[in-house]
């Protein structure tokens, strides 16, 4: 993995999940706000599509490398203590979207010089948490992936002002 010394295994302790709205449309923001009380960040698989390159004379199908596909859905879980800041993020993201700007999300990992970036759009409402016996009350926020940016220079998310 880029940004990590060979043989170094990292843990999820201290990982921060943050967001930022573009100042200039299409440009990575320079500062990110941490969304606290995050319980888990869903992984993003990149399935490899294939392009059929077969011709009439081919006896066996030939394929070429196609796009990578994220599937478009991304899920992040929060404890209910995050409701106010998640609602503020959703409002900022939707206002930005109407102004032609995107919202970037960052998964910042201590010990990694790069972070994972995703341009995504949240919904407009907090979902109903699953309620179980003797369990933490958490909700799963579904984001629509607009573009998976992948690894880029890390910007540690700061606490909300």
Short mmCIF file of the C-alpha atoms (twelve columns), coordinates in Angstrom:
data_MODEL
# 
_entry.id   MODEL 
# 
loop_
_atom_site.group_PDB 
_atom_site.id 
_atom_site.type_symbol 
_atom_site.label_atom_id 
_atom_site.label_alt_id 
_atom_site.label_comp_id 
_atom_site.label_asym_id 
_atom_site.label_seq_id 
_atom_site.Cartn_x 
_atom_site.Cartn_y 
_atom_site.Cartn_z 
_atom_site.pdbx_PDB_model_num 
ATOM 1   C CA . UNK A 1   0.000   0.000   0.000   1 
ATOM 2   C CA . UNK A 2   1.303   3.425   -0.913  1 
ATOM 3   C CA . UNK A 3   2.591   5.555   1.936   1 
ATOM 4   C CA . UNK A 4   3.426   2.686   4.298   1 
ATOM 5   C CA . UNK A 5   6.864   1.191   4.945   1 
ATOM 6   C CA . UNK A 6   7.291   -2.398  3.748   1 
ATOM 7   C CA . UNK A 7   6.465   -4.882  6.504   1 
ATOM 8   C CA . UNK A 8   4.432   -2.345  8.502   1 
ATOM 9   C CA . UNK A 9   0.981   -3.560  9.433   1 
ATOM 10  C CA . UNK A 10  -1.518  -0.899  10.459  1 
ATOM 11  C CA . UNK A 11  -4.610  -1.130  12.653  1 
ATOM 12  C CA . UNK A 12  -7.899  0.773   12.630  1 
ATOM 13  C CA . UNK A 13  -7.134  2.446   15.976  1 
ATOM 14  C CA . UNK A 14  -7.273  6.211   15.565  1 
ATOM 15  C CA . UNK A 15  -8.785  6.180   12.051  1 
ATOM 16  C CA . UNK A 16  -10.723 9.372   11.303  1 
ATOM 17  C CA . UNK A 17  -13.589 9.835   8.860   1 
ATOM 18  C CA . UNK A 18  -13.999 13.323  7.474   1 
ATOM 19  C CA . UNK A 19  -15.705 15.362  4.784   1 
ATOM 20  C CA . UNK A 20  -15.239 18.629  2.927   1 
ATOM 21  C CA . UNK A 21  -17.198 20.556  0.332   1 
ATOM 22  C CA . UNK A 22  -15.312 21.819  -2.701  1 
ATOM 23  C CA . UNK A 23  -14.375 25.497  -2.659  1 
ATOM 24  C CA . UNK A 24  -13.602 25.295  -6.373  1 
ATOM 25  C CA . UNK A 25  -15.720 22.828  -8.341  1 
ATOM 26  C CA . UNK A 26  -13.713 19.755  -9.336  1 
ATOM 27  C CA . UNK A 27  -10.788 20.481  -6.982  1 
ATOM 28  C CA . UNK A 28  -9.860  18.473  -3.880  1 
ATOM 29  C CA . UNK A 29  -10.514 20.518  -0.723  1 
ATOM 30  C CA . UNK A 30  -7.546  21.492  1.457   1 
ATOM 31  C CA . UNK A 31  -9.182  20.936  4.861   1 
ATOM 32  C CA . UNK A 32  -11.549 18.231  6.119   1 
ATOM 33  C CA . UNK A 33  -13.939 18.141  9.085   1 
ATOM 34  C CA . UNK A 34  -13.982 14.992  11.185  1 
ATOM 35  C CA . UNK A 35  -17.322 13.262  11.661  1 
ATOM 36  C CA . UNK A 36  -17.012 11.878  15.185  1 
ATOM 37  C CA . UNK A 37  -18.800 8.860   16.661  1 
ATOM 38  C CA . UNK A 38  -18.166 6.861   13.464  1 
ATOM 39  C CA . UNK A 39  -18.371 3.109   14.173  1 
ATOM 40  C CA . UNK A 40  -17.366 1.703   10.797  1 
ATOM 41  C CA . UNK A 41  -16.659 2.708   7.218   1 
ATOM 42  C CA . UNK A 42  -17.677 0.215   4.559   1 
ATOM 43  C CA . UNK A 43  -15.025 -0.938  2.133   1 
ATOM 44  C CA . UNK A 44  -15.289 -0.160  -1.562  1 
ATOM 45  C CA . UNK A 45  -14.688 -3.082  -3.881  1 
ATOM 46  C CA . UNK A 46  -13.591 -2.380  -7.429  1 
ATOM 47  C CA . UNK A 47  -14.938 -5.056  -9.725  1 
ATOM 48  C CA . UNK A 48  -13.243 -5.225  -13.120 1 
ATOM 49  C CA . UNK A 49  -15.612 -5.023  -16.070 1 
ATOM 50  C CA . UNK A 50  -14.649 -6.738  -19.294 1 
ATOM 51  C CA . UNK A 51  -15.095 -5.703  -22.914 1 
ATOM 52  C CA . UNK A 52  -15.872 -8.376  -25.483 1 
ATOM 53  C CA . UNK A 53  -13.267 -8.033  -28.252 1 
ATOM 54  C CA . UNK A 54  -14.317 -11.154 -30.157 1 
ATOM 55  C CA . UNK A 55  -14.678 -11.217 -33.937 1 
ATOM 56  C CA . UNK A 56  -16.636 -13.562 -36.170 1 
ATOM 57  C CA . UNK A 57  -13.542 -15.646 -36.916 1 
ATOM 58  C CA . UNK A 58  -12.654 -16.167 -33.231 1 
ATOM 59  C CA . UNK A 59  -13.426 -19.639 -31.871 1 
ATOM 60  C CA . UNK A 60  -12.918 -18.489 -28.289 1 
ATOM 61  C CA . UNK A 61  -14.181 -15.238 -26.805 1 
ATOM 62  C CA . UNK A 62  -11.503 -12.582 -26.332 1 
ATOM 63  C CA . UNK A 63  -11.771 -9.904  -23.660 1 
ATOM 64  C CA . UNK A 64  -10.159 -6.569  -22.955 1 
ATOM 65  C CA . UNK A 65  -9.860  -4.735  -19.683 1 
ATOM 66  C CA . UNK A 66  -12.833 -2.493  -18.989 1 
ATOM 67  C CA . UNK A 67  -13.740 -0.001  -16.280 1 
ATOM 68  C CA . UNK A 68  -13.538 -0.688  -12.589 1 
ATOM 69  C CA . UNK A 69  -16.944 -0.445  -10.942 1 
ATOM 70  C CA . UNK A 70  -17.608 0.554   -7.310  1 
ATOM 71  C CA . UNK A 71  -21.234 -0.533  -7.449  1 
ATOM 72  C CA . UNK A 72  -22.213 3.016   -6.489  1 
ATOM 73  C CA . UNK A 73  -23.177 2.392   -2.846  1 
ATOM 74  C CA . UNK A 74  -21.127 3.135   0.276   1 
ATOM 75  C CA . UNK A 75  -22.219 2.687   3.884   1 
ATOM 76  C CA . UNK A 76  -20.871 4.370   7.022   1 
ATOM 77  C CA . UNK A 77  -22.165 3.615   10.541  1 
ATOM 78  C CA . UNK A 78  -22.451 6.136   13.353  1 
ATOM 79  C CA . UNK A 79  -23.585 6.136   16.954  1 
ATOM 80  C CA . UNK A 80  -26.560 8.406   17.610  1 
ATOM 81  C CA . UNK A 81  -24.249 10.975  19.249  1 
ATOM 82  C CA . UNK A 82  -23.267 11.928  15.690  1 
ATOM 83  C CA . UNK A 83  -26.776 12.918  14.543  1 
ATOM 84  C CA . UNK A 84  -26.262 16.703  14.772  1 
ATOM 85  C CA . UNK A 85  -22.970 16.739  12.891  1 
ATOM 86  C CA . UNK A 86  -24.182 14.235  10.280  1 
ATOM 87  C CA . UNK A 87  -27.285 16.394  9.676   1 
ATOM 88  C CA . UNK A 88  -25.008 19.455  9.271   1 
ATOM 89  C CA . UNK A 89  -22.838 17.532  6.777   1 
ATOM 90  C CA . UNK A 90  -25.904 16.395  4.823   1 
ATOM 91  C CA . UNK A 91  -27.198 19.968  4.637   1 
ATOM 92  C CA . UNK A 92  -23.808 21.321  3.493   1 
ATOM 93  C CA . UNK A 93  -23.438 18.526  0.922   1 
ATOM 94  C CA . UNK A 94  -26.891 19.116  -0.556  1 
ATOM 95  C CA . UNK A 95  -26.392 22.898  -0.682  1 
ATOM 96  C CA . UNK A 96  -23.050 22.340  -2.435  1 
ATOM 97  C CA . UNK A 97  -24.630 19.902  -4.886  1 
ATOM 98  C CA . UNK A 98  -27.233 22.496  -5.898  1 
ATOM 99  C CA . UNK A 99  -24.365 24.966  -6.462  1 
ATOM 100 C CA . UNK A 100 -22.515 22.508  -8.732  1 
ATOM 101 C CA . UNK A 101 -19.913 21.488  -6.137  1 
ATOM 102 C CA . UNK A 102 -19.098 18.061  -4.753  1 
ATOM 103 C CA . UNK A 103 -18.563 16.687  -1.271  1 
ATOM 104 C CA . UNK A 104 -15.391 14.727  -0.643  1 
ATOM 105 C CA . UNK A 105 -15.021 12.106  2.077   1 
ATOM 106 C CA . UNK A 106 -11.709 11.005  3.536   1 
ATOM 107 C CA . UNK A 107 -10.648 7.925   5.476   1 
ATOM 108 C CA . UNK A 108 -7.513  9.021   7.332   1 
ATOM 109 C CA . UNK A 109 -5.311  6.280   8.813   1 
ATOM 110 C CA . UNK A 110 -2.558  7.038   11.366  1 
ATOM 111 C CA . UNK A 111 0.826   5.951   10.044  1 
ATOM 112 C CA . UNK A 112 -0.239  6.217   6.397   1 
ATOM 113 C CA . UNK A 113 1.047   9.205   4.419   1 
ATOM 114 C CA . UNK A 114 -1.864  8.869   1.979   1 
ATOM 115 C CA . UNK A 115 -5.585  8.731   2.739   1 
ATOM 116 C CA . UNK A 116 -8.527  7.259   0.843   1 
ATOM 117 C CA . UNK A 117 -10.799 9.778   -0.892  1 
ATOM 118 C CA . UNK A 118 -14.303 9.353   -2.265  1 
ATOM 119 C CA . UNK A 119 -16.568 11.942  -3.872  1 
ATOM 120 C CA . UNK A 120 -20.065 10.978  -2.739  1 
ATOM 121 C CA . UNK A 121 -23.529 12.354  -2.121  1 
ATOM 122 C CA . UNK A 122 -25.532 11.640  1.045   1 
ATOM 123 C CA . UNK A 123 -29.304 11.549  1.219   1 
ATOM 124 C CA . UNK A 124 -31.346 14.202  2.966   1 
ATOM 125 C CA . UNK A 125 -32.670 12.278  5.984   1 
ATOM 126 C CA . UNK A 126 -31.167 10.333  8.890   1 
ATOM 127 C CA . UNK A 127 -32.248 6.678   8.575   1 
ATOM 128 C CA . UNK A 128 -34.045 4.778   11.333  1 
ATOM 129 C CA . UNK A 129 -31.449 2.895   13.406  1 
ATOM 130 C CA . UNK A 130 -31.765 -0.836  13.880  1 
ATOM 131 C CA . UNK A 131 -32.994 -1.430  17.416  1 
ATOM 132 C CA . UNK A 132 -31.863 -4.548  19.227  1 
ATOM 133 C CA . UNK A 133 -31.746 -5.875  22.751  1 
ATOM 134 C CA . UNK A 134 -28.836 -4.607  24.867  1 
ATOM 135 C CA . UNK A 135 -27.051 -2.965  21.912  1 
ATOM 136 C CA . UNK A 136 -25.588 0.393   20.944  1 
ATOM 137 C CA . UNK A 137 -28.042 2.460   18.929  1 
ATOM 138 C CA . UNK A 138 -26.340 3.133   15.609  1 
ATOM 139 C CA . UNK A 139 -27.478 4.218   12.180  1 
ATOM 140 C CA . UNK A 140 -26.075 3.377   8.785   1 
ATOM 141 C CA . UNK A 141 -25.680 6.278   6.389   1 
ATOM 142 C CA . UNK A 142 -25.874 5.329   2.719   1 
ATOM 143 C CA . UNK A 143 -23.789 7.446   0.341   1 
ATOM 144 C CA . UNK A 144 -23.935 7.416   -3.451  1 
ATOM 145 C CA . UNK A 145 -20.431 7.208   -4.880  1 
ATOM 146 C CA . UNK A 146 -19.918 9.784   -7.604  1 
ATOM 147 C CA . UNK A 147 -16.206 9.056   -8.043  1 
ATOM 148 C CA . UNK A 148 -13.707 6.883   -6.212  1 
ATOM 149 C CA . UNK A 149 -10.496 8.907   -6.050  1 
ATOM 150 C CA . UNK A 150 -8.450  6.335   -4.113  1 
ATOM 151 C CA . UNK A 151 -5.191  7.130   -2.347  1 
ATOM 152 C CA . UNK A 152 -3.841  10.685  -2.326  1 
ATOM 153 C CA . UNK A 153 -1.855  12.846  0.081   1 
ATOM 154 C CA . UNK A 154 -3.461  12.700  3.526   1 
ATOM 155 C CA . UNK A 155 -5.038  15.746  5.159   1 
ATOM 156 C CA . UNK A 156 -5.907  14.920  8.769   1 
ATOM 157 C CA . UNK A 157 -9.547  15.817  9.472   1 
ATOM 158 C CA . UNK A 158 -10.014 18.407  12.228  1 
ATOM 159 C CA . UNK A 159 -12.783 18.490  14.818  1 
ATOM 160 C CA . UNK A 160 -15.818 20.563  13.869  1 
ATOM 161 C CA . UNK A 161 -15.649 24.194  15.007  1 
# 
